[in-house]
Amino acid sequence: MLWFFFCVAVLVAGYFVYGKVIEKIFVINPNKNTPAYTMTDGVDYVPMSKKRIWLIQLLNIAGTGPIFGPILGALYGPVAMLWIVFGCIFAGAVHDYMCGMLSVRNGGASMPYLTGKYLGQPVKHFINLLAVVLLVLVGVVFVASPAALLSSITMDTFGSNATGVINVNNAESVTVAAESVKNTVFGMDKDTIVVLWTALIFIYYIIATLLPIDKIIGRIYPFFGGLLLFMSLGMTYGLLKNEFGGQGDYFFNSMGGLTVESFFMNLQPKGDLPIWPLLFLTITCGALSGFHATQTPLMARCAENESEGRFIFYGAMITEGIIALIWCAVGMSFYPDLASLQGAIADGSPSKVVYDSSIAYLGTIGGIFAVLGVVILPITSGDTAFRAARLIIAEFLTMEQRTLVKRLWIAIPLFVIGFIVSKVDFEILWRYFSWANQTVAVVMLWTAAGYLYRYRKLHWVCTLPAIFMSAACYTFLAYNKIGFGLDYTLSVWIGIGLTALTTGAFFMFVKRESVAGDPDAVVVEEKITSTAIKV
């Protein structure tokens, strides 16, 4: 547990130290009006207080990624936490901050516009397509996971033949308790319950996609935030109780201390999942995620002042990193050994680990609330995924979105496509989602590097993580079965070679301005009195 709290402390320190460095490199202008005022439309451009924007941003970006990813990443051992910490501080939070602030500087523009401006139109056309594909995948993936968890709660709470209150204290008794619960609710089996919850979540998505952002998302998110806080504190309490309660010889606590051997205890789970590059595409949200690049412009359109950017964008990512650390620690401490964790994941996916550990640590009632805290993350990411997809398409088509009819022209086809894609096997969807997610992140990092390089700022803060993740994505595509399925060593060399070519192309085609400084930063307009929605 000391390692866990040390990692949390480093993340928090990263916000105050490195976050300030990134803010100084970007050079904010607190006297410049933001798009929330200059482009107010009452739908997407709505001034809101920074605390509310921070909460919405956190819930938007934190889907199942900072939970399922770290649980899967726990198979690699404590080194997974190292990636969460350093990935979050030096890549993920920088990625989110730069994307959000560049959007603020460019009228709340979405990522494809920014990519076109700083990397060129060919890259813009590529990312337009990839971003929409990613957002539809996110929307579909983030329907399936909460529907499965909600169906488990429904079966255990309202099952007609349930044995009563489940009282468990460890992983073994969870299995016994789960076996005593029957499989029908009011005559409906679990598959039917999953379909019902899926339909209800889709209905919510449609409403959230079409209504003005402050009418539904801005109003209900504080309640969701309360559930998220309960889940985070509750599972941290469970970890502490597990640490000091003597409930078994858990492998996180029995690795022999913080040694090189313990850190790199399992570099290749199952024999075909090498830590490079799989760890860096397994733990995405919580360390680095391209999905965030599609979400930050939504909140950039609501920010009152450029000075709020570090708190909103960098801070929300650091908070997501803490959530990822919590669930990575759960994955490494709840089960008695590595084989048990692998078995649980194989038996029911990471959602089984979430459900079992929540009930075990917090009891039936507390566990259900903790699971609900997990459920709201994918739901609150999925709703804004479809909203962001609508806005990207509208921007590409130059179609205004003030009227409901114009929003429906784009939203209806999106949901039809999403429904069709939802019929594809979940595991296949997740693999493509992981690759698309990190590829979008790489493009956004190169975009931010292009901005800094063009205006003669310290671009290496974005260029270095862009190079690192480019190599990871190229290697993954060459090695993994969803790509070319090549030999591992050959795949690594292909990744290195393509990354070198990408880096060379970046310095060749991105032109530097003759003088330093962003011309968009020096435009000062008359300050408008705040009418933001306050928390």
C-alpha positions as CSV (number, residue, x, y, z in Angstrom):
1,M,0.0,0.0,0.0
2,L,2.9,2.3,0.5
3,W,3.7,2.0,-3.2
4,F,0.1,2.9,-4.0
5,F,0.1,6.0,-1.9
6,F,3.5,7.0,-3.2
7,C,2.2,6.8,-6.7
8,V,-0.9,8.9,-5.8
9,A,1.4,11.5,-4.2
10,V,3.6,11.7,-7.3
11,L,0.5,12.3,-9.5
12,V,-0.7,15.1,-7.3
13,A,2.8,16.7,-7.3
14,G,2.9,16.3,-11.0
15,Y,-0.2,18.6,-11.3
16,F,1.4,21.4,-9.3
17,V,4.9,21.1,-10.7
18,Y,4.8,19.8,-14.3
19,G,1.3,21.1,-14.9
20,K,2.6,24.6,-14.1
21,V,5.6,24.0,-16.5
22,I,3.2,23.1,-19.3
23,E,1.1,26.1,-18.6
24,K,4.1,28.4,-18.8
25,I,5.2,26.8,-22.1
26,F,1.8,27.3,-23.6
27,V,1.6,31.0,-22.3
28,I,-2.0,31.7,-21.3
29,N,-3.7,35.1,-21.8
30,P,-6.3,35.6,-19.0
31,N,-7.5,38.8,-20.7
32,K,-8.7,37.1,-23.8
33,N,-12.3,36.2,-24.2
34,T,-13.1,32.6,-24.6
35,P,-15.5,31.0,-27.1
36,A,-18.0,30.5,-24.3
37,Y,-18.6,34.3,-24.6
38,T,-17.7,35.1,-28.2
39,M,-19.7,32.2,-29.7
40,T,-22.5,31.6,-27.2
41,D,-25.3,29.6,-28.7
42,G,-27.2,28.2,-25.7
43,V,-26.5,24.6,-26.8
44,D,-22.8,23.7,-27.0
45,Y,-21.2,27.1,-26.2
46,V,-22.5,27.8,-22.7
47,P,-20.3,29.6,-20.0
48,M,-20.0,27.4,-16.8
49,S,-18.0,27.6,-13.7
50,K,-14.6,25.9,-13.7
51,K,-15.6,23.4,-10.9
52,R,-18.6,22.2,-12.8
53,I,-16.6,22.0,-16.1
54,W,-13.9,20.0,-14.3
55,L,-16.5,17.5,-13.0
56,I,-18.1,17.2,-16.4
57,Q,-14.7,16.8,-18.1
58,L,-13.7,14.1,-15.6
59,L,-16.9,12.2,-16.1
60,N,-16.7,12.7,-19.9
61,I,-13.1,11.3,-20.2
62,A,-13.3,8.6,-17.5
63,G,-15.2,5.7,-19.1
64,T,-14.4,2.0,-18.4
65,G,-10.8,2.7,-19.5
66,P,-9.4,3.8,-16.1
67,I,-11.1,0.8,-14.5
68,F,-11.0,-2.1,-17.0
69,G,-7.6,-1.2,-18.4
70,P,-5.7,-1.0,-15.1
71,I,-7.3,-4.3,-14.0
72,L,-6.0,-5.9,-17.1
73,G,-2.7,-4.1,-16.7
74,A,-2.4,-5.6,-13.2
75,L,-1.4,-8.8,-14.9
76,Y,2.0,-7.2,-15.6
77,G,2.7,-6.4,-11.9
78,P,3.6,-3.1,-10.2
79,V,5.2,-1.7,-13.4
80,A,1.7,-1.0,-14.6
81,M,1.4,1.6,-11.9
82,L,4.6,3.2,-13.1
83,W,3.1,3.6,-16.5
84,I,0.0,5.2,-15.1
85,V,2.0,7.7,-13.1
86,F,4.5,8.8,-15.7
87,G,2.2,8.3,-18.6
88,C,-0.4,10.5,-17.0
89,I,2.0,13.3,-16.0
90,F,4.2,13.5,-19.1
91,A,1.8,12.3,-21.8
92,G,-1.9,12.1,-20.9
93,A,-2.3,15.3,-19.0
94,V,-0.1,17.2,-21.4
95,H,-2.2,15.8,-24.3
96,D,-5.5,16.8,-22.6
97,Y,-4.3,20.3,-21.6
98,M,-2.8,21.1,-25.1
99,C,-5.9,19.9,-26.9
100,G,-8.2,21.9,-24.6
101,M,-6.2,25.1,-24.8
102,L,-5.7,24.9,-28.5
103,S,-9.5,24.4,-28.9
104,V,-10.0,27.5,-26.7
105,R,-7.6,29.5,-28.9
106,N,-9.4,28.4,-32.0
107,G,-13.0,29.1,-31.3
108,G,-13.8,25.8,-29.6
109,A,-12.7,23.8,-32.7
110,S,-12.6,20.1,-32.6
111,M,-9.5,18.0,-32.9
112,P,-9.7,17.5,-36.8
113,Y,-9.7,21.2,-37.3
114,L,-6.6,21.6,-35.0
115,T,-4.8,18.8,-36.8
116,G,-5.5,20.4,-40.2
117,K,-4.2,23.7,-39.0
118,Y,-1.0,22.5,-37.4
119,L,-0.2,19.3,-39.4
120,G,-1.9,19.9,-42.7
121,Q,-5.1,19.0,-44.5
122,P,-4.2,15.3,-45.4
123,V,-3.8,14.5,-41.7
124,K,-7.1,16.3,-41.0
125,H,-9.0,14.1,-43.4
126,F,-7.5,11.0,-41.9
127,I,-8.3,12.0,-38.3
128,N,-11.8,13.1,-39.3
129,L,-12.7,9.6,-40.3
130,L,-10.7,7.9,-37.4
131,A,-12.2,10.2,-34.7
132,V,-15.8,9.5,-35.8
133,V,-15.0,5.7,-35.9
134,L,-13.5,5.9,-32.5
135,L,-16.4,7.8,-31.0
136,V,-18.9,5.4,-32.4
137,L,-16.8,2.5,-31.0
138,V,-16.7,4.3,-27.6
139,G,-20.4,4.8,-27.6
140,V,-21.1,1.1,-28.3
141,V,-18.4,-0.2,-26.0
142,F,-19.6,2.1,-23.2
143,V,-23.1,0.7,-23.5
144,A,-22.1,-3.0,-23.1
145,S,-20.0,-2.7,-20.0
146,P,-22.5,-0.7,-17.8
147,A,-25.4,-2.8,-19.1
148,A,-23.6,-6.0,-17.9
149,L,-22.9,-4.5,-14.5
150,L,-26.4,-3.2,-14.0
151,S,-27.9,-6.5,-15.0
152,S,-25.7,-8.2,-12.3
153,I,-27.1,-5.8,-9.7
154,T,-30.6,-6.3,-11.0
155,M,-30.3,-10.1,-10.8
156,D,-28.8,-10.1,-7.3
157,T,-31.3,-7.5,-5.9
158,F,-34.5,-8.6,-7.5
159,G,-33.9,-12.2,-8.5
160,S,-37.0,-14.3,-7.7
161,N,-35.0,-17.1,-6.1
162,A,-32.2,-15.1,-4.5
163,T,-31.0,-16.5,-1.1
164,G,-31.1,-13.2,0.6
165,V,-28.4,-10.7,1.7
166,I,-24.9,-11.6,0.4
167,N,-22.3,-11.3,3.2
168,V,-18.8,-11.8,1.9
169,N,-15.3,-11.0,3.0
170,N,-13.0,-12.2,0.4
171,A,-12.7,-13.4,-3.2
172,E,-13.5,-17.1,-2.4
173,S,-16.8,-16.3,-0.7
174,V,-17.8,-14.0,-3.5
175,T,-17.8,-17.0,-5.8
176,V,-19.9,-19.1,-3.4
177,A,-22.4,-16.2,-2.9
178,A,-22.7,-15.6,-6.6
179,E,-23.5,-19.2,-7.3
180,S,-26.5,-19.1,-4.9
181,V,-28.3,-16.4,-6.9
182,K,-30.8,-17.5,-9.5
183,N,-31.1,-16.3,-13.0
184,T,-34.6,-14.7,-13.4
185,V,-36.2,-11.4,-12.6
186,F,-39.9,-11.2,-13.1
187,G,-39.6,-14.1,-15.5
188,M,-36.8,-12.5,-17.5
189,D,-33.4,-14.1,-17.8
190,K,-30.1,-12.2,-17.6
191,D,-29.7,-11.8,-21.4
192,T,-33.1,-10.1,-21.5
193,I,-32.1,-7.8,-18.6
194,V,-28.9,-6.9,-20.4
195,V,-31.0,-6.0,-23.5
196,L,-33.4,-3.9,-21.4
197,W,-30.5,-1.9,-19.8
198,T,-28.8,-1.5,-23.2
199,A,-32.0,0.0,-24.6
200,L,-32.4,2.4,-21.6
201,I,-28.8,3.6,-21.9
202,F,-29.2,4.2,-25.6
203,I,-32.4,6.3,-24.9
204,Y,-30.4,8.4,-22.4
205,Y,-27.6,8.8,-25.0
206,I,-30.1,10.1,-27.6
207,I,-31.5,12.7,-25.1
208,A,-28.0,13.8,-24.0
209,T,-26.7,14.1,-27.6
210,L,-29.6,16.4,-28.6
211,L,-30.3,18.6,-25.6
212,P,-28.3,21.7,-24.7
213,I,-25.3,20.7,-22.6
214,D,-26.4,22.6,-19.5
215,K,-30.0,21.2,-19.6
216,I,-29.1,17.6,-18.8
217,I,-25.4,16.9,-18.6
218,G,-24.6,20.0,-16.5
219,R,-27.5,19.3,-14.1
220,I,-27.2,15.5,-13.4
221,Y,-23.4,15.2,-13.4
222,P,-23.0,16.5,-9.8
223,F,-25.1,13.5,-8.6
224,F,-22.9,11.2,-10.7
225,G,-19.9,12.9,-9.2
226,G,-21.1,11.9,-5.8
227,L,-21.3,8.2,-6.8
228,L,-17.8,8.5,-8.3
229,L,-16.4,9.9,-5.1
230,F,-18.1,7.2,-3.1
231,M,-16.6,4.5,-5.3
232,S,-13.1,5.9,-5.2
233,L,-13.1,6.4,-1.4
234,G,-14.9,3.1,-0.8
235,M,-12.5,1.0,-2.8
236,T,-9.5,2.8,-1.2
237,Y,-11.0,1.9,2.2
238,G,-11.4,-1.7,1.0
239,L,-7.7,-1.8,0.0
240,L,-6.7,-0.5,3.4
241,K,-8.9,-3.0,5.1
242,N,-7.5,-5.8,3.0
243,E,-3.9,-4.6,3.8
244,F,-4.3,-4.4,7.6
245,G,-7.1,-7.0,8.1
246,G,-5.1,-10.1,7.4
247,Q,-7.5,-11.4,4.8
248,G,-5.2,-13.8,2.9
249,D,-1.7,-13.9,1.4
250,Y,-2.3,-11.6,-1.6
251,F,0.4,-11.5,-4.2
252,F,0.7,-7.7,-4.2
253,N,1.7,-7.9,-0.6
254,S,4.0,-10.9,-0.9
255,M,6.3,-9.9,-3.7
256,G,9.3,-9.4,-1.4
257,G,9.3,-5.7,-1.4
258,L,10.0,-3.1,-4.0
259,T,12.7,-5.0,-6.0
260,V,13.5,-5.2,-9.6
261,E,12.1,-8.7,-9.7
262,S,8.8,-7.6,-8.1
263,F,8.4,-4.6,-10.5
264,F,8.9,-6.8,-13.6
265,M,7.2,-9.9,-12.2
266,N,5.3,-10.8,-15.4
267,L,6.5,-9.2,-18.6
268,Q,4.5,-11.5,-20.9
269,P,1.1,-12.7,-19.4
270,K,-0.2,-15.8,-21.2
271,G,3.0,-15.9,-23.3
272,D,1.6,-13.8,-26.1
273,L,1.1,-10.4,-24.5
274,P,4.6,-8.8,-24.3
275,I,4.8,-5.7,-22.1
276,W,6.0,-3.7,-25.1
277,P,3.8,-2.6,-26.6
278,L,0.8,-4.2,-25.0
279,L,0.9,-2.5,-21.7
280,F,0.7,0.9,-23.3
281,L,-2.4,0.0,-25.3
282,T,-4.0,-1.9,-22.4
283,I,-3.9,0.9,-19.9
284,T,-5.1,3.9,-22.0
285,C,-7.5,6.0,-20.0
286,G,-5.7,6.8,-16.8
287,A,-2.4,7.2,-18.6
288,L,-3.0,8.5,-22.2
289,S,-6.2,8.3,-24.3
290,G,-7.0,9.8,-27.7
291,F,-10.7,9.7,-26.8
292,H,-10.0,12.6,-24.5
293,A,-9.0,14.7,-27.6
294,T,-12.6,14.3,-28.8
295,Q,-14.0,15.4,-25.4
296,T,-11.9,18.4,-24.3
297,P,-13.2,20.7,-27.0
298,L,-16.7,20.2,-25.5
299,M,-15.5,21.8,-22.3
300,A,-13.3,24.3,-24.1
301,R,-16.5,25.8,-25.4
302,C,-17.7,26.4,-21.9
303,A,-14.5,27.7,-20.1
304,E,-14.7,31.2,-18.9
305,N,-11.0,32.0,-18.8
306,E,-7.8,30.6,-20.2
307,S,-6.3,30.5,-16.7
308,E,-8.8,27.7,-15.8
309,G,-7.3,25.3,-18.3
310,R,-4.7,23.7,-16.0
311,F,-7.4,22.9,-13.4
312,I,-9.9,21.7,-15.9
313,F,-7.9,19.7,-18.4
314,Y,-4.6,18.8,-16.7
315,G,-6.4,18.3,-13.3
316,A,-9.1,16.1,-14.6
317,M,-6.6,13.8,-16.2
318,I,-4.6,13.6,-13.0
319,T,-7.8,12.7,-11.1
320,E,-8.5,10.0,-13.7
321,G,-4.9,8.7,-13.1
322,I,-5.7,8.3,-9.4
323,I,-8.9,6.3,-10.3
324,A,-6.7,4.1,-12.5
325,L,-4.2,3.5,-9.6
326,I,-7.1,2.4,-7.3
327,W,-8.3,-0.2,-9.7
328,C,-4.8,-1.4,-10.6
329,A,-4.2,-1.9,-6.9
330,V,-7.5,-3.8,-6.6
331,G,-6.4,-6.1,-9.4
332,M,-3.1,-6.8,-7.7
333,S,-4.5,-7.3,-4.2
334,F,-8.0,-8.8,-4.3
335,Y,-7.1,-12.3,-5.6
336,P,-4.6,-14.6,-3.9
337,D,-2.4,-15.1,-6.9
338,L,-1.9,-14.1,-10.6
339,A,-3.6,-17.2,-11.9
340,S,-6.8,-16.3,-9.9
341,L,-6.9,-12.9,-11.4
342,Q,-6.4,-14.3,-14.9
343,G,-9.1,-16.8,-14.3
344,A,-11.6,-14.1,-13.1
345,I,-10.9,-12.0,-16.2
346,A,-11.3,-15.0,-18.5
347,D,-14.5,-16.0,-16.7
348,G,-16.3,-12.7,-16.8
349,S,-14.1,-10.0,-18.1
350,P,-12.8,-7.1,-15.8
351,S,-16.5,-6.4,-14.9
352,K,-16.4,-9.6,-12.8
353,V,-13.4,-8.3,-10.9
354,V,-15.3,-4.9,-10.3
355,Y,-18.4,-6.6,-9.1
356,D,-16.7,-9.2,-6.9
357,S,-14.3,-6.9,-5.2
358,S,-16.9,-4.1,-4.6
359,I,-19.2,-6.6,-2.9
360,A,-16.4,-8.2,-0.9
361,Y,-14.8,-4.9,0.3
362,L,-18.0,-2.9,1.0
363,G,-20.8,-5.4,1.6
364,T,-24.0,-5.7,-0.5
365,I,-25.3,-2.2,-0.1
366,G,-22.0,-0.4,-0.2
367,G,-20.8,-2.7,-3.0
368,I,-23.8,-1.8,-5.1
369,F,-23.2,1.9,-4.7
370,A,-19.5,1.4,-5.6
371,V,-20.5,-0.6,-8.8
372,L,-22.9,2.3,-9.6
373,G,-20.0,4.6,-9.3
374,V,-18.2,2.5,-11.9
375,V,-21.3,2.3,-14.1
376,I,-21.7,6.1,-14.4
377,L,-18.2,6.4,-15.9
378,P,-18.9,4.7,-19.2
379,I,-22.4,6.1,-19.4
380,T,-21.2,9.7,-19.0
381,S,-18.4,9.1,-21.6
382,G,-20.7,7.4,-24.0
383,D,-23.3,10.2,-24.1
384,T,-20.7,12.8,-24.9
385,A,-19.0,10.5,-27.4
386,F,-22.1,10.7,-29.6
387,R,-22.4,14.4,-29.0
388,A,-18.7,14.9,-30.0
389,A,-19.2,12.8,-33.1
390,R,-22.2,14.9,-34.1
391,L,-20.2,18.1,-33.7
392,I,-17.2,16.8,-35.6
393,I,-19.4,15.8,-38.5
394,A,-21.3,19.1,-38.3
395,E,-18.0,21.0,-38.4
396,F,-16.9,19.0,-41.5
397,L,-20.2,19.7,-43.2
398,T,-20.3,23.3,-42.0
399,M,-23.8,22.6,-40.7
400,E,-25.1,24.8,-37.8
401,Q,-26.4,22.9,-34.7
402,R,-28.6,25.5,-33.1
403,T,-31.9,23.9,-34.4
404,L,-33.1,20.5,-33.3
405,V,-33.8,19.4,-36.9
406,K,-30.2,20.0,-37.9
407,R,-29.0,18.0,-34.9
408,L,-31.3,15.1,-35.8
409,W,-30.0,15.0,-39.4
410,I,-26.6,13.9,-38.0
411,A,-27.7,12.2,-34.7
412,I,-30.1,9.6,-36.2
413,P,-27.7,8.1,-38.7
414,L,-25.0,7.9,-35.9
415,F,-27.3,6.0,-33.6
416,V,-28.4,3.6,-36.4
417,I,-24.7,2.9,-37.1
418,G,-24.0,2.5,-33.4
419,F,-26.9,0.0,-33.0
420,I,-25.6,-2.1,-36.0
421,V,-22.0,-2.1,-34.6
422,S,-23.3,-3.2,-31.2
423,K,-24.1,-6.6,-32.7
424,V,-20.3,-7.3,-33.2
425,D,-18.5,-9.4,-30.6
426,F,-17.4,-7.3,-27.6
427,E,-13.8,-8.6,-27.5
428,I,-13.3,-7.7,-31.2
429,L,-14.7,-4.2,-30.6
430,W,-12.4,-3.7,-27.6
431,R,-9.3,-4.5,-29.6
432,Y,-10.1,-2.1,-32.4
433,F,-11.1,0.5,-29.8
434,S,-7.7,0.2,-28.0
435,W,-5.7,0.7,-31.2
436,A,-7.9,3.5,-32.6
437,N,-7.8,5.2,-29.2
438,Q,-4.1,5.4,-28.9
439,T,-3.6,6.2,-32.6
440,V,-5.8,9.3,-32.1
441,A,-3.8,10.2,-29.0
442,V,-0.6,10.0,-31.1
443,V,-2.0,12.3,-33.8
444,M,-3.1,14.8,-31.1
445,L,0.4,14.8,-29.5
446,W,2.0,15.4,-32.9
447,T,-0.6,18.2,-33.5
448,A,0.4,19.9,-30.2
449,A,4.0,19.4,-31.0
450,G,3.4,21.0,-34.4
451,Y,1.8,24.1,-32.7
452,L,4.7,24.5,-30.2
453,Y,7.3,23.9,-33.0
454,R,5.7,26.4,-35.3
455,Y,5.6,29.2,-32.8
456,R,9.1,28.4,-31.4
457,K,8.1,27.1,-28.0
458,L,9.6,24.1,-26.2
459,H,8.0,21.4,-28.4
460,W,9.8,18.4,-26.9
461,V,7.2,18.2,-24.1
462,C,4.9,16.9,-26.8
463,T,7.3,15.6,-29.4
464,L,9.0,13.0,-27.1
465,P,5.7,11.3,-25.9
466,A,4.5,11.5,-29.5
467,I,7.6,9.6,-30.6
468,F,7.3,7.0,-27.8
469,M,3.6,6.3,-28.5
470,S,4.1,6.2,-32.3
471,A,6.5,3.4,-31.8
472,A,4.0,1.6,-29.5
473,C,1.1,1.9,-32.0
474,Y,3.2,0.9,-35.0
475,T,4.6,-2.2,-33.2
476,F,1.1,-3.2,-32.0
477,L,-0.4,-2.9,-35.5
478,A,2.5,-5.0,-36.9
479,Y,2.4,-7.7,-34.2
480,N,-1.2,-8.1,-33.0
481,K,-3.7,-10.3,-34.8
482,I,-6.0,-7.4,-35.5
483,G,-3.2,-6.0,-37.6
484,F,-0.6,-8.0,-39.6
485,G,0.3,-10.7,-37.0
486,L,4.0,-10.5,-37.8
487,D,6.9,-11.9,-35.8
488,Y,7.5,-10.0,-32.6
489,T,11.1,-9.0,-33.2
490,L,10.3,-7.9,-36.8
491,S,7.3,-5.9,-35.5
492,V,9.5,-4.0,-33.0
493,W,11.9,-3.1,-35.8
494,I,9.1,-2.0,-38.0
495,G,7.8,0.1,-35.2
496,I,11.1,1.8,-34.8
497,G,11.6,2.4,-38.5
498,L,8.1,3.9,-39.1
499,T,8.5,6.1,-36.0
500,A,11.8,7.4,-37.4
501,L,10.1,8.2,-40.7
502,T,7.2,9.9,-39.0
503,T,9.5,12.0,-36.9
504,G,11.5,13.0,-39.9
505,A,8.4,14.0,-41.8
506,F,7.3,16.1,-38.9
507,F,10.4,18.2,-38.9
508,M,10.4,18.4,-42.7
509,F,6.8,19.5,-43.3
510,V,5.9,21.6,-40.2
511,K,7.2,25.1,-40.9
512,R,8.4,27.4,-38.2
513,E,7.4,31.0,-37.9
514,S,10.1,33.7,-38.2
515,V,9.3,35.0,-34.7
516,A,8.2,33.3,-31.6
517,G,4.7,33.6,-30.1
518,D,1.1,32.6,-31.0
519,P,-0.7,35.4,-32.8
520,D,-4.1,34.0,-31.6
521,A,-3.0,34.7,-28.0
522,V,-2.5,38.4,-28.3
523,V,-6.1,39.3,-29.4
524,V,-7.6,41.1,-26.4
525,E,-11.3,41.9,-26.5
526,E,-13.5,43.7,-24.0
527,K,-14.2,41.5,-21.0
528,I,-17.7,40.2,-20.8
529,T,-19.3,40.0,-17.3
530,S,-19.6,36.3,-16.2
531,T,-23.1,34.7,-16.4
532,A,-21.7,31.2,-15.8
533,I,-23.7,28.5,-14.2
534,K,-22.3,28.2,-10.7
535,V,-22.0,25.1,-8.5
